[in-house]
């Protein structure tokens, strides 16, 4: 799961750099990452919030019995999808210094 998260994050970073046509200004790249929606095969559609957390749906899978697998890599059954807004702590409850209080 950690490797999948790194892959997703690097892919999104590269999309932001491509949109800016430069990686020279790190703050601009981060701002672009927060502006661009995320969408990949690993985590689905999401966003990078003001606090830097990537928000996406979470999935609950059950491992199949070997007799239930029908083809190679057919290991899991999706049991539930938790919407992104329910899967992560709300932004206003995080006390992140990157988020300005109003």
Secondary structure, DSSP 4 states (H G I P E B T S, - for coil): -HHHHHHHHHHHHHHHHHHHT--S-HHHHHHHHHHSPEEETTTEEEEE-TTSPEEE-EEEEEEPPGGG--STT--EEEEEEE-HHHHS--GGGS--TTSPP-
